[in-house]
């Protein structure tokens, strides 16, 4: 019968990868918490991609949805504020 010594059936390599998995586990926990906080506070990439009123107006004019007079009127209103 074979004697395993004080390390049990795992030998010297039994705990070799344990620390790697522990680091991966905690990294995933921390990333999950960060993601949850961003989602709850609304600080995500989607919040920074909102179009300005000028951009929307320019797109509507370029698409032919509004005439030049309406474009100029609305642009002057936007620029006043």
C-alpha positions as CSV (number, residue, x, y, z in Angstrom):
1,X,0.0,0.0,0.0
2,X,1.2,3.5,-0.9
3,X,1.9,6.1,1.8
4,X,0.6,9.6,0.9
5,X,2.3,11.4,3.7
6,X,0.9,14.5,5.3
7,X,-0.6,15.9,2.1
8,X,-3.3,13.3,1.7
9,X,-4.2,11.9,-1.7
10,X,-3.5,15.2,-3.5
11,X,0.3,15.2,-3.1
12,X,2.2,18.4,-3.5
13,X,0.1,19.6,-6.5
14,X,-3.2,19.4,-4.8
15,X,-3.3,23.1,-3.7
16,X,-1.3,24.3,-6.7
17,X,-4.3,25.6,-8.7
18,X,-6.5,26.4,-5.7
19,X,-5.2,30.0,-5.5
20,X,-5.9,30.6,-9.2
21,X,-9.5,29.6,-8.9
22,X,-9.8,31.7,-5.7
23,X,-8.5,34.8,-7.6
24,X,-10.9,34.1,-10.5
25,X,-13.8,33.6,-8.1
26,X,-13.2,36.9,-6.4
27,X,-12.5,38.7,-9.6
28,X,-15.9,37.6,-10.9
29,X,-17.6,38.6,-7.7
30,X,-16.1,42.1,-7.8
31,X,-16.9,42.5,-11.5
32,X,-20.5,41.4,-10.8
33,X,-20.8,44.0,-8.0
34,X,-19.4,46.7,-10.3
35,X,-21.9,45.8,-13.1
36,X,-24.8,45.8,-10.6
37,X,-23.9,49.2,-9.2
38,X,-23.6,50.6,-12.7
39,X,-26.9,49.2,-13.7
40,X,-28.7,50.5,-10.6
41,X,-27.2,54.0,-10.8
42,X,-27.6,54.3,-14.6
43,X,-23.9,55.0,-15.1
44,X,-23.6,52.9,-18.2
45,X,-22.5,53.5,-21.8
46,X,-26.1,53.9,-22.9
47,X,-26.4,57.1,-20.8
48,X,-23.6,58.8,-22.7
49,X,-25.0,58.1,-26.2
50,X,-28.1,60.3,-26.1
51,X,-28.5,62.5,-29.1
52,X,-28.7,66.3,-28.6
53,X,-31.8,68.2,-29.9
54,X,-29.6,69.8,-32.6
55,X,-28.5,66.3,-33.8
56,X,-32.1,65.1,-34.0
57,X,-33.2,68.3,-35.8
58,X,-30.3,68.0,-38.3
59,X,-31.2,64.4,-39.0
60,X,-34.9,65.2,-39.6
61,X,-33.9,68.1,-41.9
62,X,-31.5,65.8,-43.8
63,X,-34.1,63.1,-44.2
64,X,-36.6,65.7,-45.6
65,X,-39.0,65.4,-42.7
66,X,-39.0,69.1,-42.1
67,X,-38.6,72.2,-44.3
68,X,-35.8,74.8,-44.0
69,X,-38.1,77.3,-42.4
70,X,-39.2,74.9,-39.7
71,X,-35.6,73.8,-39.2
72,X,-34.4,77.4,-38.8
73,X,-37.3,78.2,-36.4
74,X,-36.6,75.2,-34.2
75,X,-32.8,75.7,-34.3
76,X,-33.2,79.3,-33.1
77,X,-35.4,78.1,-30.2
78,X,-32.8,75.5,-29.3
79,X,-29.9,78.0,-29.4
80,X,-31.8,80.4,-27.1
81,X,-31.8,77.9,-24.3
